[in-house]
């Protein structure tokens, strides 16, 4: 398989609204380096979410993921909450600046964050 062939497959399989900046398909990554499906090495200047601070495949992150997978891989926090989410919220609340009491909310997108902020503001204002 090569990048050009996979790009052609992507163009047939994905809706046009799902764009990408390159047609280089990544096979693996380590720290700040990426290797494509043709074996070419790149420096990761576009870093994915959760990679910016630790690099790809950081040993501590891998260990934490493996430990979590031994328990469960995902539940919907709003349906079946779990201890680590509460612990993370507590830690973030302590770290947040300012003297006022803090609360956390975990969402998956910026749009969801904005919608939740508007709903919170309306609830606070009683509207």
C-alpha positions, -999 to +999 in steps of 0.1 A: +000+000+000+012+035-007+001+070+002-013+078-033-035+047-034-048+052+001-056+088-007-077+077-037-095+052-014-101+080+012-116+103-015-141+076-025-149+066+011-151+099+030-175+128+025-159+158+009-163+178+041-138+156+059-106+172+046-070+166+055-039+188+051-017+161+037-020+128+019+006+111+040-008+082+059+008+074+092+017+038+102+034+044+135+048+072+158+073+075+186+080+107+206+080+135+180+085+113+150+060+097+125+065+070+099+042+067+070+029+036+053+058+038+028+084+039+056+093+076+053+101+094+086+087+128+095+089+152+125+054+156+139+048+193+136+010+188+137+007+167+169-026+151+177-046+157+207-029+145+239+005+142+222+017+178+226+032+175+261+043+139+261+051+127+226+037+096+210+039+064+230+053+080+262+060+051+286+040+066+315+010+073+292+012+037+278+013+023+313-017+043+324-037+033+293-029-004+297-039-002+334-072+014+325-079-011+297-076-039+323-106-023+340-128-009+312-121+011+281-150+035+280-183+043+296-204+074+291-196+096+322-231+110+322-247+075+324-222+054+344-196+077+362-163+064+375-137+072+402-109+085+380-132+112+365-141+125+400-104+125+410-094+144+378-122+170+384-110+175+420-074+179+409-083+204+381-105+224+405-076+228+430-053+239+401-077+264+386-067+300+395-088+323+416-104+323+450-140+313+440-151+277+443-144+256+411-163+229+393-153+209+362-171+196+332-157+171+307-169+174+271-155+161+238-157+192+215-154+229+215-190+231+203-202+210+232-182+232+256-198+264+242-233+249+244-226+238+280-213+273+289-245+289+275-267+264+294-248+270+326-250+308+322-288+306+316-292+283+346-272+308+368-293+337+355-326+318+360-335+319+323 
